[in-house]
Amino acid sequence: MKIEHLAIWVNDLEGMKNFYETYFNGKANTKYRNDKKQFESYFLTFTEGCRLELMSRPNIPQNINDLMKEYIGIIHFAISVGSKETVDTLTETLRKAGYQIVGEPRWTGDGYYESVVLDPEQNRIEITV
């Protein structure tokens, strides 16, 4: 078995698609629209692994979680970029572009090298080897 895709409700569908295409080399399909439900989505495919679905609908309430605290439920997803150097470079690229780094690049106690960044809508992404 494998995880086929993850889905995120978003406010700015085009902006979020552009972020994942620009910084993580995602490739989006043609936008899906369901006018009756006022629903739109993109599936982004990466070099390997599961896909990411970005979904938008006007009546979805805002998330009320405090970004600096952690709660039960999905807290982040990790994207492997292949090397320590790429983790460092991408982290700095995102910092210079104005994205918030909430975990500086480091070796974790369980042997991962990673940083943590917030995407444009404040979802946590671990950037890892």
C-alpha positions as CSV (number, residue, x, y, z in Angstrom):
1,M,0.0,0.0,0.0
2,K,1.0,3.6,-0.4
3,I,-0.4,7.1,0.3
4,E,-1.8,8.1,-3.1
5,H,-2.4,11.8,-2.3
6,L,-2.8,14.4,0.4
7,A,-5.3,17.3,0.1
8,I,-5.3,20.8,1.4
9,W,-8.2,23.3,1.4
10,V,-6.8,26.7,0.2
11,N,-7.9,30.3,-0.2
12,D,-5.7,31.2,-3.1
13,L,-5.7,28.2,-5.5
14,E,-3.5,29.7,-8.1
15,G,-1.0,31.1,-5.6
16,M,-0.6,27.8,-3.9
17,K,-0.2,26.0,-7.2
18,N,2.5,28.4,-8.2
19,F,4.3,28.0,-4.9
20,Y,4.5,24.2,-5.1
21,E,5.4,24.4,-8.8
22,T,8.1,27.0,-8.3
23,Y,9.9,25.7,-5.2
24,F,9.2,22.0,-5.2
25,N,9.0,21.2,-9.0
26,G,5.3,20.1,-8.8
27,K,3.5,19.6,-12.0
28,A,-0.2,20.5,-11.9
29,N,-2.9,18.9,-14.0
30,T,-5.6,20.9,-15.7
31,K,-7.8,22.7,-13.2
32,Y,-10.9,20.6,-12.3
33,R,-14.1,22.7,-11.8
34,N,-17.5,21.7,-10.4
35,D,-19.6,24.8,-10.9
36,K,-22.6,23.3,-9.1
37,K,-20.5,22.9,-5.9
38,Q,-18.3,25.9,-6.5
39,F,-15.3,23.6,-6.2
40,E,-12.0,23.8,-8.0
41,S,-8.8,21.8,-7.6
42,Y,-5.4,20.9,-8.9
43,F,-3.5,17.7,-8.4
44,L,0.3,18.3,-8.3
45,T,2.6,15.4,-9.2
46,F,6.2,15.2,-8.1
47,T,9.1,13.2,-9.3
48,E,8.0,10.3,-7.1
49,G,5.7,9.6,-4.2
50,C,2.2,10.7,-3.5
51,R,0.4,13.6,-5.2
52,L,-0.8,16.8,-3.5
53,E,-4.4,18.0,-4.2
54,L,-5.1,21.7,-3.7
55,M,-8.8,22.4,-3.3
56,S,-10.8,25.5,-3.1
57,R,-14.5,26.2,-2.3
58,P,-15.8,29.6,-1.0
59,N,-17.7,28.3,2.0
60,I,-14.8,26.4,3.8
61,P,-14.2,28.0,7.2
62,Q,-10.7,29.3,8.2
63,N,-8.4,27.2,10.3
64,I,-8.3,28.5,13.9
65,N,-5.2,26.6,15.0
66,D,-2.4,28.7,16.5
67,L,0.6,28.2,14.1
68,M,3.2,28.1,16.9
69,K,1.4,25.4,18.8
70,E,0.8,21.8,17.9
71,Y,-2.6,20.0,17.9
72,I,-3.9,16.5,17.3
73,G,-4.2,15.8,13.6
74,I,-1.9,16.2,10.7
75,I,0.8,18.8,11.6
76,H,3.1,18.7,8.6
77,F,4.2,16.8,5.5
78,A,7.7,16.3,4.4
79,I,9.2,16.7,0.9
80,S,12.5,15.0,0.2
81,V,14.8,17.2,-1.9
82,G,17.7,14.7,-2.1
83,S,20.6,16.2,-0.2
84,K,21.7,18.3,2.8
85,E,22.9,21.0,0.4
86,T,19.6,21.2,-1.3
87,V,17.8,21.5,2.1
88,D,20.1,24.4,3.0
89,T,19.8,26.1,-0.4
90,L,16.0,25.8,-0.7
91,T,15.5,27.0,2.9
92,E,17.5,30.1,2.1
93,T,15.7,30.7,-1.2
94,L,12.4,30.5,0.6
95,R,13.6,32.8,3.4
96,K,14.8,35.4,0.9
97,A,11.4,35.1,-0.9
98,G,9.7,36.1,2.4
99,Y,8.4,32.7,3.6
100,Q,8.6,32.0,7.3
101,I,11.2,29.4,8.4
102,V,9.9,27.8,11.7
103,G,12.6,25.2,11.9
104,E,16.1,26.0,10.9
105,P,18.1,23.3,9.0
106,R,19.4,20.7,11.5
107,W,20.1,17.1,12.2
108,T,17.3,15.5,14.2
109,G,17.9,13.0,17.0
110,D,16.5,10.2,14.7
111,G,19.0,11.0,11.9
112,Y,17.0,13.3,9.6
113,Y,18.4,16.5,8.2
114,E,15.5,18.9,7.8
115,S,14.1,22.4,8.0
116,V,10.5,23.5,8.4
117,V,8.9,26.3,6.3
118,L,5.3,27.7,6.2
119,D,3.8,27.7,2.7
120,P,1.8,30.8,1.7
121,E,-1.3,29.6,3.7
122,Q,0.7,28.6,6.8
123,N,0.9,24.8,6.3
124,R,4.1,23.3,7.7
125,I,6.4,21.6,5.2
126,E,9.5,19.7,6.3
127,I,12.2,20.0,3.7
128,T,14.3,16.9,4.2
129,V,17.0,14.9,2.5
